[in-house]
């Protein structure tokens, strides 16, 4: 049986050169993370791998600890962007379904720490709302530490961990982190309405968070028998299930089950997931596998991007050379949807953005459809894998098109004020004549 310890005792198990893996997003082990810096004078070169972190923990935000701790992030948030300048934070390029596998092949986890539900009467804890790489880390880590917490929902799937697999338990009682459900604006609604037109009854959907995905969800309320096979389970999905729109009856893979790798949302969402046997939390290596996703007929993938060039390359995770977020499951789900019979993948973006001119300091409007990506930009979704692209000016399908055709299609959904300039630049590059 695992031993009950405090977070202060747990961090004393850390040794120099250890690789610590922690639960992602809302499952961050808060007690452990918040006291990890207290052993900084006893360790050197400890690497902590995390994903979508919320906490601004002292061990990596305070530059005086950079010789003791380094952070490797699978997906940047504002927290990692803010402290990247310290010099001890770096990004792990990855597709989410292989994020854990490749990282753990490179660096075996010495210690894995996460939050989880309370043990049940059979001695199992549920990894609750995260199962991207967490279950795999349990199997591989030398030491497994779990912060059991009565506030975390008990969920089902291949996310069950018996107490025999856990070395130490930390009793915790902090609230599960939540996220504000973004209200769609006018542009979001225009894009959401356009995408919804292409989603037939019986489709299986993948949505993310934010104004555009929420807008899509709002236009699906008249659909019938939709299903869920998604990376992230959201409030919008919960609302559609409660409305009877999502039933899962037409799914080919795990019919009648709502499949996800993780969840992040409101307290209401977590209450909905608690003891809900209709929701299945599947390990990311399977849930996000394009082959598995493609087993659902009419699979629909909806993602957003920061910038797309006239050949279709999508820079969705960086602004030039500056890491902003991560690839996540964008390529996984986009390719998976196109593997499916009658499947479709959508990349959505506003046609323009307001940015500060580095020379004048004034904010100016720029096109997000560009002739070439910013220098150093990471291509999150290659032009080979782009399907539908949508802005507030319409939706175009790039499937099977030439560069010349793509240029004209993408210019047609760019902001009108930039169309002539984009066409002139495309001609100068020899992409159209």
C-alpha positions, 0 to 999 in steps of 0.5 A: 500500500502507498504511504501517506506523506506531505508535499514537503516530504515528497520533494525531498525524494527529488535528486539531482538530474531527475526527470519529473513529469507532472499532470497537465492543466487542471491536474497539476499537483499544486501542493508538490509544485508549490514547495518544489523550490524548497529543495533547490539548494540540494539538487542540480539540473532537475527537469520538470516536463509539463503541459498547459501549466496554470500555476506560477510555481516558484521553482521556475518563475524565480530566476535564482533557481535556474541551476536547480530546475529546468522546465520542458513544456509540451504546450505553452501557456501564458505562464511559460511565455511569461517566464521563458526569458529566465532561460530555464524553459524550453518547448518540446515539439510534438504531436499530442498523441506521441507526446508522452511516448517520444518524451519518455523514450528520450528521458525516462520519468524518475518521478511522476506526480499528479492530482487524482480522485479519491480511492474507491472501495476497490482501491482504484483512483481515477486520473480524473480529467487528464489522460493524455500521457498520465497513465503511461507515466504511472507505468514508467516512473520509478516513483509515483506520487498522487495528490488525492483530492475529493474535489476531482471528479471520478471518471472512467476509461483506461485512466484507472490506477490501483493503489498498488501502482502508487508509491506515495499519497498526498492528501489535498483539498484545493478546488479544481482549476476552471476556465471562463467559457468565452462568449463568441463575438460577431466574427466567431458567430460568422465563422461558426455558422459557416462551419456548422453548414458542413456538419451533417447529422450523425457526425462525430466532432472534435472541438477546442475552447474559445470563441470560435469553437463555442460559436460552432457549438451554438449552431449545432443545436438543430443537429441530430445524433452527433458523437464526440471523439475529441482531444478535449472535453468542453462545456460546449459538448456538455451543453449539446449532450444535455440538449439531446444533440449529442448521443453517440449513436452513429459512431463507428468507434465506441458507439454511445461513448463520448471519447476524450483525452482530457477535460478543462472547463467550469465547475458545472462541467466537472460535476457533469463528468463525475461518475458519468459512465457515458464519458470515456477518458482514453489515453492520448496515444490512442484517443489522438491517434489519426488511425483511431480517429479515422474509424468514425465516419463523418469525423469532423475536426475543428481547430484554429490557427494564428497565421496561414500562408497562401500555400496552406501552411498553418502557423498555429503555435508560434508568432514568428520565432516566439513560442506561443502555445503548442501543436497539441492535437491539431495535426492528429485530429486534422489528419484523423478526420480526413482518414475518415469516410466523409470526414472533414477538417476545418482550420478557422481564423479571423482574416485580420489582427491588430498588432503593434508596429515595432517601429512606430509603436502604434497598433495596426491591422494586418492580414492573417492570410499572408504570402509567407509566414513570419521568419521562424514561424513553426508550421503546425499543420503542413499544407499537405494536411490542410482541408477546409479554411474558414474566416468571417469572409467564407469557407474554402476547401483546399483538398487536392488543389494546386498552389495556383488554385490555393492562392486564389481560394485563400485570397477570396476569404482574406480581408478585402483591403489586403486581397490585391496586395496578396495577389501581387505578392503571390505573382512575385513568388511565381505561385500564380500568373 
